[in-house]
Amino acid sequence: KMAEAPPPATEPRTKRRRWDAEEPISKSAGAAPTTPADQKSIAAAEAAAKISMLLKPAPVGGVPAVAGLTPAALAAASGLAAAGMVIHTRKVDINGAAATARNILTRGSMQKDIGTKTGASVIAKGRYFSPEDLRRRGPGDEPPLHMELTAVDIAQLDAAEQMIKDILADTPLPD
């Protein structure tokens, strides 16, 4: 018997769906975007990369880190940093607080309320660790649950921290 020749190589045919692009996708890496949707997605990716670079923490001795700020606060902070103003940050541990206090403080509406009243940016970070998990936690693990306060003025930080401590003190511990 004679060996059969392999079938000619053809590109795999994919079923066209209604949300696919009207034009076939070119396989050339350096092709310029052809549709406005492609151009918008490239612009969005570039903007996301710029924001990502801005949100990375600064090295020790550099400009203070501004990670965790909202885009509006980040824009204001970048202008303030350029003007020579310093951005202050502070962490308030809430991992060991009562569950009701943690639930109150981790709500976005409460963080927004504290931020509105004090002028500081308030963000919940980390994750909750039980007391046993906290003892077993390694150095590379996620940080325990805490509130990160960011402001231009120390008085704003103090006011936000005091509001958080008042909430922690007013919330009764379960029996």
VONUTI-402671 format. One record per residue (C-alpha): residue number from 1; x, y, z; residue in three letters. Coordinates in nm, 3 decimals. Example, Ala and Ser with C-alpha at 12.3 -4.5 7.8 and 13.67 -1.06 7.14 Angstrom:
[r 1, [1.230, -0.450, 0.780], "ALA"]
[r 2, [1.367, -0.106, 0.714], "SER"]
//
This chain:
[r 1, [0.000, 0.000, 0.000], "LYS"]
[r 2, [0.108, 0.352, -0.068], "MET"]
[r 3, [0.123, 0.608, 0.210], "ALA"]
[r 4, [-0.144, 0.870, 0.180], "GLU"]
[r 5, [-0.038, 1.228, 0.149], "ALA"]
[r 6, [-0.158, 1.452, 0.433], "PRO"]
[r 7, [-0.450, 1.678, 0.346], "PRO"]
[r 8, [-0.352, 2.031, 0.242], "PRO"]
[r 9, [-0.307, 2.268, 0.538], "ALA"]
[r 10, [-0.596, 2.505, 0.569], "THR"]
[r 11, [-0.681, 2.752, 0.840], "GLU"]
[r 12, [-0.935, 2.622, 1.086], "PRO"]
[r 13, [-1.271, 2.767, 1.010], "ARG"]
[r 14, [-1.448, 2.929, 1.300], "THR"]
[r 15, [-1.817, 2.990, 1.314], "LYS"]
[r 16, [-1.900, 3.357, 1.281], "ARG"]
[r 17, [-2.111, 3.500, 1.560], "ARG"]
[r 18, [-2.320, 3.810, 1.545], "ARG"]
[r 19, [-2.097, 4.005, 1.786], "TRP"]
[r 20, [-1.779, 3.925, 1.594], "ASP"]
[r 21, [-1.610, 4.200, 1.397], "ALA"]
[r 22, [-1.742, 4.258, 1.046], "GLU"]
[r 23, [-1.396, 4.223, 0.896], "GLU"]
[r 24, [-1.182, 3.913, 0.948], "PRO"]
[r 25, [-0.920, 3.959, 1.215], "ILE"]
[r 26, [-0.579, 3.996, 1.057], "SER"]
[r 27, [-0.302, 3.784, 1.199], "LYS"]
[r 28, [-0.028, 4.038, 1.142], "SER"]
[r 29, [0.109, 4.171, 1.470], "ALA"]
[r 30, [0.188, 4.519, 1.348], "GLY"]
[r 31, [-0.146, 4.590, 1.180], "ALA"]
[r 32, [-0.300, 4.924, 1.264], "ALA"]
[r 33, [-0.648, 4.923, 1.418], "PRO"]
[r 34, [-0.908, 4.924, 1.144], "THR"]
[r 35, [-1.230, 5.004, 1.326], "THR"]
[r 36, [-1.316, 5.278, 1.573], "PRO"]
[r 37, [-1.387, 5.005, 1.831], "ALA"]
[r 38, [-1.029, 4.878, 1.793], "ASP"]
[r 39, [-0.891, 5.229, 1.833], "GLN"]
[r 40, [-1.103, 5.284, 2.145], "LYS"]
[r 41, [-0.990, 4.958, 2.302], "SER"]
[r 42, [-0.626, 5.046, 2.236], "ILE"]
[r 43, [-0.678, 5.391, 2.389], "ALA"]
[r 44, [-0.849, 5.233, 2.691], "ALA"]
[r 45, [-0.560, 4.989, 2.737], "ALA"]
[r 46, [-0.307, 5.273, 2.722], "GLU"]
[r 47, [-0.506, 5.475, 2.977], "ALA"]
[r 48, [-0.529, 5.172, 3.207], "ALA"]
[r 49, [-0.152, 5.123, 3.182], "ALA"]
[r 50, [-0.091, 5.489, 3.274], "LYS"]
[r 51, [-0.325, 5.465, 3.575], "ILE"]
[r 52, [-0.159, 5.141, 3.682], "SER"]
[r 53, [0.181, 5.309, 3.675], "MET"]
[r 54, [0.048, 5.599, 3.884], "LEU"]
[r 55, [-0.103, 5.367, 4.144], "LEU"]
[r 56, [0.214, 5.167, 4.204], "LYS"]
[r 57, [0.378, 5.250, 4.540], "PRO"]
[r 58, [0.681, 5.472, 4.515], "ALA"]
[r 59, [1.021, 5.337, 4.623], "PRO"]
[r 60, [1.154, 5.427, 4.966], "VAL"]
[r 61, [1.266, 5.788, 4.965], "GLY"]
[r 62, [1.057, 5.872, 4.660], "GLY"]
[r 63, [0.729, 6.054, 4.626], "VAL"]
[r 64, [0.471, 5.925, 4.878], "PRO"]
[r 65, [0.257, 5.635, 4.757], "ALA"]
[r 66, [-0.097, 5.724, 4.658], "VAL"]
[r 67, [-0.234, 5.373, 4.601], "ALA"]
[r 68, [-0.597, 5.338, 4.694], "GLY"]
[r 69, [-0.707, 5.686, 4.596], "LEU"]
[r 70, [-1.009, 5.732, 4.377], "THR"]
[r 71, [-0.935, 5.868, 4.028], "PRO"]
[r 72, [-1.060, 6.214, 4.128], "ALA"]
[r 73, [-0.848, 6.212, 4.444], "ALA"]
[r 74, [-0.551, 6.085, 4.244], "LEU"]
[r 75, [-0.582, 6.374, 3.999], "ALA"]
[r 76, [-0.603, 6.621, 4.287], "ALA"]
[r 77, [-0.314, 6.452, 4.467], "ALA"]
[r 78, [-0.088, 6.460, 4.162], "SER"]
[r 79, [-0.150, 6.833, 4.130], "GLY"]
[r 80, [-0.081, 6.880, 4.501], "LEU"]
[r 81, [0.236, 6.673, 4.488], "ALA"]
[r 82, [0.355, 6.883, 4.196], "ALA"]
[r 83, [0.286, 7.193, 4.404], "ALA"]
[r 84, [0.515, 7.060, 4.678], "GLY"]
[r 85, [0.245, 6.943, 4.918], "MET"]
[r 86, [0.289, 6.611, 5.098], "VAL"]
[r 87, [0.026, 6.339, 5.101], "ILE"]
[r 88, [-0.007, 6.172, 5.443], "HIS"]
[r 89, [-0.130, 5.817, 5.495], "THR"]
[r 90, [-0.225, 5.627, 5.807], "ARG"]
[r 91, [-0.355, 5.277, 5.875], "LYS"]
[r 92, [-0.612, 5.194, 6.144], "VAL"]
[r 93, [-0.637, 4.824, 6.231], "ASP"]
[r 94, [-0.994, 4.693, 6.244], "ILE"]
[r 95, [-0.920, 4.320, 6.215], "ASN"]
[r 96, [-0.962, 4.262, 6.590], "GLY"]
[r 97, [-1.278, 4.474, 6.622], "ALA"]
[r 98, [-1.627, 4.336, 6.675], "ALA"]
[r 99, [-1.794, 4.192, 6.364], "ALA"]
[r 100, [-2.061, 4.463, 6.367], "THR"]
[r 101, [-1.797, 4.737, 6.373], "ALA"]
[r 102, [-1.606, 4.571, 6.088], "ARG"]
[r 103, [-1.925, 4.543, 5.885], "ASN"]
[r 104, [-2.012, 4.908, 5.945], "ILE"]
[r 105, [-1.663, 5.035, 5.856], "LEU"]
[r 106, [-1.621, 4.824, 5.544], "THR"]
[r 107, [-1.939, 4.961, 5.384], "ARG"]
[r 108, [-1.866, 5.199, 5.101], "GLY"]
[r 109, [-2.134, 5.439, 5.219], "SER"]
[r 110, [-1.970, 5.470, 5.562], "MET"]
[r 111, [-1.627, 5.529, 5.407], "GLN"]
[r 112, [-1.775, 5.794, 5.180], "LYS"]
[r 113, [-1.948, 5.957, 5.479], "ASP"]
[r 114, [-1.625, 5.970, 5.680], "ILE"]
[r 115, [-1.440, 6.108, 5.378], "GLY"]
[r 116, [-1.703, 6.376, 5.321], "THR"]
[r 117, [-1.703, 6.487, 5.683], "LYS"]
[r 118, [-1.325, 6.490, 5.730], "THR"]
[r 119, [-1.182, 6.553, 5.382], "GLY"]
[r 120, [-0.967, 6.238, 5.399], "ALA"]
[r 121, [-0.980, 5.946, 5.159], "SER"]
[r 122, [-1.092, 5.633, 5.349], "VAL"]
[r 123, [-1.051, 5.284, 5.205], "ILE"]
[r 124, [-1.081, 4.937, 5.360], "ALA"]
[r 125, [-0.788, 4.711, 5.272], "LYS"]
[r 126, [-0.665, 4.365, 5.360], "GLY"]
[r 127, [-0.875, 4.070, 5.466], "ARG"]
[r 128, [-1.019, 3.947, 5.791], "TYR"]
[r 129, [-0.809, 3.694, 5.983], "PHE"]
[r 130, [-0.946, 3.504, 6.283], "SER"]
[r 131, [-0.718, 3.515, 6.590], "PRO"]
[r 132, [-0.582, 3.167, 6.505], "GLU"]
[r 133, [-0.520, 3.260, 6.142], "ASP"]
[r 134, [-0.355, 3.584, 6.250], "LEU"]
[r 135, [-0.100, 3.390, 6.455], "ARG"]
[r 136, [-0.026, 3.154, 6.164], "ARG"]
[r 137, [-0.005, 3.432, 5.907], "ARG"]
[r 138, [0.319, 3.438, 5.709], "GLY"]
[r 139, [0.518, 3.746, 5.605], "PRO"]
[r 140, [0.405, 3.718, 5.240], "GLY"]
[r 141, [0.034, 3.684, 5.319], "ASP"]
[r 142, [-0.227, 3.951, 5.261], "GLU"]
[r 143, [-0.234, 4.215, 5.538], "PRO"]
[r 144, [-0.503, 4.199, 5.808], "PRO"]
[r 145, [-0.818, 4.407, 5.764], "LEU"]
[r 146, [-0.748, 4.778, 5.816], "HIS"]
[r 147, [-0.868, 5.120, 5.709], "MET"]
[r 148, [-0.624, 5.325, 5.504], "GLU"]
[r 149, [-0.660, 5.700, 5.548], "LEU"]
[r 150, [-0.502, 5.942, 5.301], "THR"]
[r 151, [-0.509, 6.321, 5.330], "ALA"]
[r 152, [-0.310, 6.635, 5.263], "VAL"]
[r 153, [-0.350, 6.768, 5.615], "ASP"]
[r 154, [-0.268, 6.585, 5.940], "ILE"]
[r 155, [-0.582, 6.734, 6.099], "ALA"]
[r 156, [-0.794, 6.557, 5.836], "GLN"]
[r 157, [-0.622, 6.228, 5.919], "LEU"]
[r 158, [-0.676, 6.283, 6.291], "ASP"]
[r 159, [-1.046, 6.359, 6.239], "ALA"]
[r 160, [-1.098, 6.050, 6.020], "ALA"]
[r 161, [-0.910, 5.829, 6.264], "GLU"]
[r 162, [-1.117, 5.965, 6.553], "GLN"]
[r 163, [-1.443, 5.892, 6.368], "MET"]
[r 164, [-1.328, 5.533, 6.306], "ILE"]
[r 165, [-1.226, 5.491, 6.671], "LYS"]
[r 166, [-1.563, 5.631, 6.783], "ASP"]
[r 167, [-1.742, 5.372, 6.569], "ILE"]
[r 168, [-1.518, 5.098, 6.711], "LEU"]
[r 169, [-1.585, 5.216, 7.070], "ALA"]
[r 170, [-1.963, 5.260, 7.022], "ASP"]
[r 171, [-2.017, 4.913, 6.878], "THR"]
[r 172, [-2.086, 4.665, 7.158], "PRO"]
[r 173, [-1.908, 4.330, 7.163], "LEU"]
[r 174, [-2.132, 4.023, 7.133], "PRO"]
[r 175, [-2.205, 3.830, 7.453], "ASP"]
//
